[in-house]
Amino acid sequence: MQSLTVVVPAYNESEGLREFHARLAAVFDQLDLACSVLYIDDGSRDDTYAVMCSLRDADSRVATLRLSRNFGKELALTAGLDHADADAVVVIDADLQDPPELIPTFVTHWREGFDVVYGTRESRAGETRFKKFTASTFYRVMGRLSQTPVPRDTGDFRLLSRRALDALKTVRERQRFMKGLFAWVGYRQKAVVYPRDPRFAGETKWNYWKLWNFAIDGITSFSGAPLKIATYLGIGVAMLAFVFGIWIAIKALLLGDPVQGYPTIMVTILFLGGVQLIALGVIGEYLGRLYVEAKQRPLYLVDEYHPPTPR
């Protein structure tokens, strides 16, 4: 019998975890697969791991993985995928915004020959207009800048075949943007459109500052365009400064040069200084990523791991 493992990273999700598992278990009962679920506790501060352990005690299909501290969702997800061993793996969040009931549809397309089946959000219930606008803008900017096409309005909710999972495991970069890595592995991919539900319980762990940094990580991980933009901006400013210098020289020769121009000088200095700082900041982002990669630290550390109980 073919096997399926569902990977669920969680951080402070104790309020909705039991409801999530109840719905997921009902889906497992419908599938003619050897199903299991791997819950990853990403250093939660509440009793998320205790709930995971109680689910494991009650259901032999449950495995639990506890990280030594909070490493962030991307690395928690990586830890789960590293420990998954199945013919197909589904990635889903524990907040029930992505419906587990869509997994059988993913499995159907997988059996049709697709290696990656991902969920594309038709709508996003429970989110503000500003959040929807920024998310839409981010995906479109990524689509323009990234050399790897990243599907629009698509999160981590997806199914990976065995060979897609094995390919993904070979990528060990530290600054991980999983949505881009899922697309990078290639193979046959298919989208499944669905309406995204609001959170079942609790609050989102993503504020706008974290989302901004996440967007920067995504863009710099999959595109060198910011460096090119900084270069083009520098060339453009240099050309403008050269033209402006010629104009100043001609004006001085023809009309004289009284002691004036303090505002012009200040504006020019501030403008050039601002452009230089922007360029240095862009270079610093990429240099910081090289520094992190050069240290070669482990992606994550495991505190406890309990595989499913053999039946």
ZAMARGU-4260 file (C-alpha; in steps of 0.2 Angstrom, whole numbers, plus 5000, padded with zeros to 4 digits):
<rodrens>
0) 5000/5000/5000 | 5006/5017/4996 | 5010/5029/5010 | 5006/5047/5014 | 5013/5058/5028
5) 5005/5075/5032 | 5018/5088/5039 | 5011/5101/5051 | 5022/5114/5058 | 5015/5123/5073
10) 5019/5137/5085 | 5007/5141/5099 | 4993/5132/5091 | 4986/5123/5105 | 4968/5130/5104
15) 4964/5123/5087 | 4976/5108/5086 | 4963/5095/5092 | 4950/5101/5080 | 4963/5101/5066
20) 4967/5083/5070 | 4949/5077/5071 | 4946/5084/5053 | 4963/5077/5047 | 4959/5060/5055
25) 4942/5060/5046 | 4951/5063/5029 | 4963/5048/5033 | 4949/5037/5035 | 4943/5040/5017
30) 4960/5037/5009 | 4966/5020/5003 | 4984/5024/5009 | 4994/5021/5024 | 4992/5038/5032
35) 5002/5047/5046 | 5004/5064/5052 | 5020/5073/5059 | 5017/5087/5070 | 5032/5099/5073
40) 5033/5110/5088 | 5043/5125/5084 | 5047/5130/5101 | 5030/5135/5107 | 5027/5144/5123
45) 5010/5137/5127 | 5005/5119/5129 | 5005/5115/5110 | 5018/5100/5112 | 5008/5093/5126
50) 4992/5093/5115 | 5003/5084/5101 | 5009/5071/5114 | 4991/5068/5119 | 4986/5066/5101
55) 5000/5054/5098 | 4995/5043/5113 | 4977/5042/5106 | 4981/5039/5088 | 4995/5028/5082
60) 4996/5037/5066 | 5003/5053/5074 | 5022/5057/5075 | 5029/5072/5085 | 5045/5082/5083
65) 5050/5095/5095 | 5064/5108/5090 | 5076/5114/5103 | 5069/5132/5101 | 5059/5143/5089
70) 5068/5142/5073 | 5054/5150/5062 | 5041/5142/5051 | 5053/5139/5036 | 5065/5129/5046
75) 5052/5120/5056 | 5044/5115/5039 | 5061/5109/5033 | 5063/5098/5049 | 5047/5090/5046
80) 5051/5086/5028 | 5068/5079/5032 | 5059/5067/5044 | 5045/5062/5032 | 5047/5045/5024
85) 5032/5042/5012 | 5027/5040/4994 | 5019/5057/4995 | 5020/5071/5008 | 5007/5085/5011
90) 5012/5101/5019 | 4998/5111/5029 | 4997/5123/5043 | 4988/5119/5059 | 4976/5135/5059
95) 4963/5127/5048 | 4964/5141/5035 | 4968/5127/5023 | 4955/5114/5023 | 4962/5096/5026
100) 4947/5090/5016 | 4956/5095/5000 | 4969/5082/5002 | 4960/5068/4993 | 4959/5080/4978
105) 4978/5082/4979 | 4980/5063/4980 | 4970/5061/4965 | 4981/5072/4954 | 4996/5064/4962
110) 4990/5048/4955 | 4988/5056/4938 | 5006/5059/4937 | 5009/5076/4945 | 5024/5078/4957
115) 5018/5094/4965 | 5000/5098/4968 | 4998/5115/4976 | 4983/5125/4983 | 4980/5142/4975
120) 4969/5154/4985 | 4953/5160/4976 | 4949/5171/4991 | 4956/5175/5008 | 4942/5175/5022
125) 4946/5184/5038 | 4960/5195/5032 | 4960/5214/5030 | 4960/5223/5014 | 4977/5229/5017
130) 4984/5212/5021 | 4976/5205/5004 | 4983/5220/4995 | 5001/5217/5001 | 5000/5199/4999
135) 4994/5201/4981 | 5008/5214/4978 | 5021/5203/4985 | 5017/5188/4974 | 5016/5199/4958
140) 5033/5207/4962 | 5041/5190/4965 | 5034/5185/4948 | 5042/5199/4939 | 5059/5198/4948
145) 5062/5179/4952 | 5071/5169/4939 | 5060/5154/4946 | 5042/5156/4942 | 5033/5156/4959
150) 5014/5153/4958 | 5003/5168/4963 | 4992/5168/4979 | 4999/5151/4984 | 5006/5146/5001
155) 5014/5131/5008 | 4998/5120/5007 | 5003/5106/4994 | 5007/5088/4990 | 5025/5082/4985
160) 5029/5066/4977 | 5043/5055/4983 | 5055/5062/4970 | 5050/5080/4973 | 5053/5078/4991
165) 5070/5069/4989 | 5075/5084/4977 | 5070/5096/4990 | 5080/5088/5003 | 5096/5091/4994
170) 5094/5110/4995 | 5102/5115/5011 | 5103/5134/5011 | 5101/5143/5027 | 5090/5157/5021
175) 5075/5147/5016 | 5060/5154/5006 | 5050/5137/5005 | 5037/5144/4992 | 5051/5147/4980
180) 5060/5131/4984 | 5044/5121/4980 | 5044/5129/4963 | 5062/5128/4960 | 5062/5108/4961
185) 5051/5109/4945 | 5044/5092/4939 | 5025/5091/4934 | 5015/5104/4945 | 4996/5107/4946
190) 4986/5120/4955 | 4970/5117/4964 | 4960/5133/4967 | 4951/5134/4984 | 4943/5148/4995
195) 4954/5150/5011 | 4945/5150/5027 | 4948/5161/5042 | 4958/5155/5057 | 4949/5142/5068
200) 4957/5149/5084 | 4971/5159/5091 | 4979/5174/5082 | 4991/5174/5067 | 5010/5174/5072
205) 5014/5186/5057 | 5014/5204/5060 | 5018/5217/5046 | 5036/5218/5051 | 5039/5200/5050
210) 5030/5199/5033 | 5041/5213/5027 | 5057/5204/5032 | 5049/5188/5024 | 5046/5197/5008
215) 5064/5203/5008 | 5070/5185/5011 | 5060/5179/4997 | 5066/5192/4984 | 5084/5191/4989
220) 5084/5172/4989 | 5077/5170/4971 | 5082/5186/4962 | 5098/5197/4959 | 5087/5210/4952
225) 5089/5222/4967 | 5108/5223/4964 | 5105/5227/4946 | 5092/5240/4951 | 5105/5248/4962
230) 5118/5248/4948 | 5106/5256/4936 | 5101/5269/4949 | 5119/5273/4952 | 5122/5275/4933
235) 5107/5286/4931 | 5111/5297/4945 | 5129/5299/4939 | 5123/5304/4922 | 5111/5317/4929
240) 5125/5323/4940 | 5137/5325/4925 | 5123/5334/4915 | 5120/5345/4930 | 5139/5349/4931
245) 5140/5354/4913 | 5125/5366/4915 | 5133/5374/4931 | 5149/5377/4921 | 5141/5385/4906
250) 5130/5395/4918 | 5146/5401/4927 | 5155/5406/4910 | 5140/5415/4903 | 5131/5423/4918
255) 5144/5423/4931 | 5143/5414/4948 | 5137/5425/4962 | 5138/5417/4979 | 5122/5407/4979
260) 5116/5389/4977 | 5117/5383/4995 | 5099/5374/4993 | 5105/5366/4976 | 5121/5359/4984
265) 5112/5352/4999 | 5098/5344/4989 | 5112/5336/4977 | 5122/5330/4992 | 5107/5323/5001
270) 5101/5314/4985 | 5117/5307/4981 | 5120/5301/4999 | 5103/5293/4999 | 5106/5283/4983
275) 5123/5277/4990 | 5115/5271/5006 | 5101/5262/4997 | 5114/5253/4986 | 5124/5249/5002
280) 5109/5242/5010 | 5105/5231/4995 | 5123/5225/4995 | 5122/5222/5014 | 5107/5211/5012
285) 5116/5199/5000 | 5132/5200/5010 | 5123/5195/5026 | 5116/5180/5017 | 5133/5175/5012
290) 5139/5177/5030 | 5125/5165/5036 | 5129/5152/5023 | 5148/5153/5026 | 5145/5149/5045
295) 5137/5132/5040 | 5127/5130/5056 | 5114/5116/5057 | 5097/5122/5050 | 5088/5116/5066
300) 5091/5106/5082 | 5079/5092/5087 | 5074/5090/5106 | 5063/5075/5104 | 5056/5065/5090
305) 5043/5051/5091 | 5039/5041/5075 | 5021/5034/5073 | 5018/5018/5082 | 5019/5003/5071
310) 5003/4994/5069
</rodrens>
